[in-house]
Amino acid sequence: MNAEIFELTFADRLLRGSHATTGERVRLTLEGETFTIGIGSEARPAAAAGSGGAGSGAILAPMPGVVAEVRVAPGDTVEAGQVVVVLESMKLFTSLSAGIGGVVTDIAYQQGDTVQAGKRVLLIEPSSRS
């Protein structure tokens, strides 16, 4: 699990922390305190039922935010771990990576769009390996 470092300003204070995602859990460390947040099936939209977990082709927004960057287009081939979308929430930029290798089949949000937590941002059709 690789932690990403971030800084955010809240109530005129600069806060430093880190976050890391493993499967359906996010570990957030902020000002020396660590929190673990589970993102379970209740956070998944109906359109992504049965997907969004480890090994799924659904990329879900882990928090509400604004799409800062979409790094792929429909039809692009991606590898597992490749950053496909960058989401901004409260001046925190979070890279969303492909959980599997495959072909991008749907992009539900574009740069500048607001996304609610748990919504499917992107869908990847798994590669068929024979």
C-alpha positions as CSV (number, residue, x, y, z in Angstrom):
1,M,0.0,0.0,0.0
2,N,1.6,3.3,-1.1
3,A,0.5,6.4,0.8
4,E,0.1,9.6,-1.1
5,I,1.0,12.8,0.8
6,F,-1.3,15.8,0.6
7,E,-1.8,19.3,2.1
8,L,-5.1,21.1,2.5
9,T,-6.1,24.4,3.9
10,F,-9.1,24.4,6.3
11,A,-10.2,27.3,8.4
12,D,-7.0,29.2,7.5
13,R,-4.8,26.3,8.7
14,L,-2.5,24.3,6.6
15,L,-3.0,20.6,7.3
16,R,-0.7,17.8,6.2
17,G,-1.5,14.2,5.8
18,S,-1.5,11.0,3.7
19,H,-4.0,8.6,2.3
20,A,-3.7,5.1,0.9
21,T,-6.3,2.8,-0.5
22,T,-6.4,-1.0,-0.2
23,G,-9.4,-2.8,-1.8
24,E,-12.4,-1.2,-0.3
25,R,-10.6,0.6,2.6
26,V,-9.0,4.0,2.7
27,R,-6.5,4.9,5.4
28,L,-6.3,8.6,6.1
29,T,-3.7,10.1,8.4
30,L,-4.2,13.8,9.2
31,E,-2.3,15.8,11.8
32,G,-1.0,12.6,13.5
33,E,-4.4,10.8,13.7
34,T,-5.3,7.8,11.5
35,F,-8.7,6.9,10.3
36,T,-9.8,3.9,8.3
37,I,-12.9,4.3,6.1
38,G,-14.6,1.3,4.5
39,I,-16.3,1.8,1.2
40,G,-18.7,-1.0,1.0
41,S,-21.5,-2.1,-1.3
42,E,-23.8,0.6,0.0
43,A,-21.6,3.2,-1.6
44,R,-21.9,1.7,-5.1
45,P,-24.4,3.1,-7.5
46,A,-27.0,0.7,-8.9
47,A,-25.5,1.0,-12.4
48,A,-22.3,-0.6,-11.0
49,A,-23.9,-3.3,-9.0
50,G,-21.5,-6.2,-8.5
51,S,-18.6,-4.1,-9.5
52,G,-16.3,-1.5,-8.0
53,G,-14.4,-3.9,-5.8
54,A,-10.9,-5.2,-6.1
55,G,-10.4,-6.6,-9.7
56,S,-13.4,-4.7,-11.0
57,G,-13.4,-2.6,-14.1
58,A,-15.5,0.1,-12.4
59,I,-13.6,3.2,-11.2
60,L,-15.7,4.8,-8.4
61,A,-15.3,8.2,-6.8
62,P,-14.0,7.6,-3.3
63,M,-15.2,11.0,-2.2
64,P,-17.3,13.9,-3.6
65,G,-15.2,16.2,-5.8
66,V,-14.6,17.7,-9.2
67,V,-12.9,15.9,-12.0
68,A,-9.6,17.6,-12.5
69,E,-8.2,15.5,-15.3
70,V,-9.3,12.5,-17.4
71,R,-6.2,10.8,-18.8
72,V,-7.9,8.2,-21.1
73,A,-10.6,8.1,-23.8
74,P,-13.1,5.4,-24.7
75,G,-11.3,2.7,-26.6
76,D,-7.9,3.2,-24.9
77,T,-6.2,0.2,-23.5
78,V,-5.0,0.6,-19.9
79,E,-2.9,-1.5,-17.5
80,A,-3.7,-2.3,-13.9
81,G,-2.4,0.4,-11.7
82,Q,-2.4,3.1,-14.4
83,V,-3.8,6.5,-13.3
84,V,-6.9,7.1,-15.4
85,V,-8.7,10.0,-13.6
86,V,-7.6,12.7,-11.1
87,L,-10.3,14.0,-8.7
88,E,-10.1,17.2,-6.7
89,S,-11.8,17.5,-3.3
90,M,-11.1,20.4,-0.9
91,K,-7.8,21.2,-2.7
92,L,-6.7,17.6,-2.4
93,F,-5.9,15.8,-5.6
94,T,-6.5,12.1,-5.7
95,S,-5.4,9.8,-8.5
96,L,-7.8,7.1,-9.4
97,S,-6.1,4.0,-10.9
98,A,-7.3,1.1,-13.0
99,G,-7.9,-2.0,-10.9
100,I,-7.5,-4.2,-13.9
101,G,-6.0,-4.1,-17.4
102,G,-8.4,-3.7,-20.3
103,V,-10.2,-1.3,-22.6
104,V,-12.0,1.8,-21.5
105,T,-15.6,1.4,-22.5
106,D,-17.4,4.3,-20.7
107,I,-16.4,7.6,-19.2
108,A,-19.4,9.0,-17.2
109,Y,-17.8,12.4,-16.1
110,Q,-15.4,14.8,-17.9
111,Q,-13.0,17.5,-16.6
112,G,-14.8,20.1,-14.5
113,D,-17.8,17.8,-13.7
114,T,-18.9,17.4,-10.1
115,V,-19.0,13.8,-8.9
116,Q,-20.7,12.4,-5.7
117,A,-18.9,9.8,-3.6
118,G,-19.5,6.2,-4.8
119,K,-20.5,7.2,-8.3
120,R,-18.9,5.3,-11.3
121,V,-16.6,7.6,-13.1
122,L,-15.2,5.2,-15.6
123,L,-15.6,1.6,-16.8
124,I,-13.0,-0.8,-18.1
125,E,-13.8,-4.0,-19.9
126,P,-11.3,-6.6,-18.8
127,S,-8.7,-7.8,-21.3
128,S,-9.4,-11.3,-22.6
129,R,-6.3,-13.4,-22.2
130,S,-6.4,-16.8,-23.9
